[in-house]
Amino acid sequence: MAAATSEAAGKKCAAPPRLSSVAGRARDALVFAAGVAAAVLAMLGPASPFIVPAGVRVVGPVDVAAPVPGPADGPRTFYDDPGLSYAAVGGRRLTGWDAKRAEWLRSRGLRNAPERVVMVSGSQPEPCAGAGGDHLLLRFLKNKLDYCRLHGIELVYDAALLEPSMVAYWAKIPNVRAAMLAHPEAEWVWWVDADAVLTDMDFSLPLSRYRGYNLVLYGWPKEVYERRSWLGLNAGVFLIRNCQWSLDFLDEWARMGPAYPEHARWGKVLRKALTKKHDDGACDQSALTYLLIKNRGRWGDKVYLGTDYYFQGYFAGIVGKLDGIAARYEAAEREAAAAAGVRRRHAEREHLRYAAARNAVVRDVVPGPDGGGQSGWRRPFVTHFTGCNPCGGRRNPIYSSEICDGGMRRALAFADDQVLRNYGFRHASLRNNTLLPLPFDYPAAGAGRSR
Ligand SMILES: *[C@@H]1O[C@H](CO)[C@@H](O)[C@H](O)[C@H]1NC(C)=O
């Protein structure tokens, strides 16, 4: 029975050669087909997606890098619902997201794909007020692009306030929510503040550690849940699962923001409820802390709060160590016999394999956890320049210009050296942007001794 059916099906599917070649060209043209054609094809259904209706001119052959699902492919999804709102404020609340997303993934054959991450970052639409701010933002963005390219992560960078009343640090909520809806293929949305630098290009997010959690934050559970300190966590870098829980959480978080009339009242509530809070301003981070404490069963228990590595690290404790860290990594690679293989030149595309091998070499010699931490000499995964305000130019007066401006340049060069290595270059130093070509067997050859 099965054989007969498949034979029959095989016969049925054997299209005349002429038709199939037309189909190929028609498919290419379809990508750019006008709405009328799309509508007609949609009615024809998935059984005959390549039949070109009368009156439609085939403008092929068109160069398309990969087959793109045409407008007629696939069943209706949540995107076809005119009530779907990308707005974090004032739009219709989105419900049943987990089922909608699962259905979308199933219909696109992506149900069992590995977990994907979309990084979201952004900055203000206007030019920076601070001197050199735009150039710094460009370099911060380039750093994120580099990391994402090496790790197969897509980057969404916003230069628009999707909800104008959600100003400053509140702006991330509408942008993260919109990215979640626009990227149902992503299991995680990774918000990274514009002023955070990825300083370990060899480190990958340890996603398996986050099974059972929906939100990942850098912080100290004791500070948050026992001391109720709003400085017990950092809201500038977080990983949030693409699920209904997260949409509900973002809704509730947004409700404490400046788009809502209760915002001013929240400022007073937060000041009273949290420690180390000395003003009446409701900021995103104090609001987040409050939510976790207030409803720990619903929110807190799904939050991975830890300092196991520098998921985001405070820059002032890091920038002074970067030269020492670079020197230790270089020495480890130079000395380890096993490093000969990992020193081999390779395509950027192979980065992750070499990164894993390099980490294994370094792990044996350089103290500290993968991804860096407050002790040890491992590379910090993320160095966050909280309070340096590179775009606005008004840094927190507790910081010197050397630690902020000098620190940012050093951290960017430190990261860039890891990227440039695949191109055969490095900076003369973390303070000198001149590029030097690398000897073939760097760093063994760089040591100037023969082995
Ligand atoms: C930067 O490095 C280059 C190459 O080593 C050197 O010639 C140049 O003098 C350095 N610049 C500064 C300002 O130190």
Ligand as a Chemical Component Dictionary entry (heavy atoms), coordinates in Angstrom:
data_LIG
# 
_chem_comp.id                   LIG 
_chem_comp.type                 NON-POLYMER 
_chem_comp.pdbx_formal_charge   0 
_chem_comp.three_letter_code    LIG 
# 
loop_
_chem_comp_atom.comp_id 
_chem_comp_atom.atom_id 
_chem_comp_atom.alt_atom_id 
_chem_comp_atom.type_symbol 
_chem_comp_atom.charge 
_chem_comp_atom.model_Cartn_x 
_chem_comp_atom.model_Cartn_y 
_chem_comp_atom.model_Cartn_z 
_chem_comp_atom.pdbx_ordinal 
LIG C1 C1 C 0 52.288 53.848 17.566 1  
LIG O1 O1 O 0 52.955 52.696 17.130 2  
LIG C2 C2 C 0 53.774 52.903 16.003 3  
LIG C3 C3 C 0 54.325 51.551 15.549 4  
LIG O2 O2 O 0 54.944 50.870 16.611 5  
LIG C4 C4 C 0 54.886 53.888 16.353 6  
LIG O3 O3 O 0 55.701 54.124 15.235 7  
LIG C5 C5 C 0 54.235 55.176 16.818 8  
LIG O4 O4 O 0 55.250 56.080 17.264 9  
LIG C6 C6 C 0 53.272 54.920 17.953 10 
LIG N1 N1 N 0 52.555 56.136 18.268 11 
LIG C7 C7 C 0 52.557 56.629 19.485 12 
LIG C8 C8 C 0 51.783 57.908 19.650 13 
LIG O5 O5 O 0 53.124 56.125 20.409 14 
# 
loop_
_chem_comp_bond.comp_id 
_chem_comp_bond.atom_id_1 
_chem_comp_bond.atom_id_2 
_chem_comp_bond.value_order 
_chem_comp_bond.pdbx_ordinal 
LIG C1 O1 SING 1  
LIG C1 C6 SING 2  
LIG O1 C2 SING 3  
LIG C2 C3 SING 4  
LIG C2 C4 SING 5  
LIG C3 O2 SING 6  
LIG C4 O3 SING 7  
LIG C4 C5 SING 8  
LIG C5 O4 SING 9  
LIG C5 C6 SING 10 
LIG C6 N1 SING 11 
LIG N1 C7 SING 12 
LIG C7 C8 SING 13 
LIG C7 O5 DOUB 14 
# 
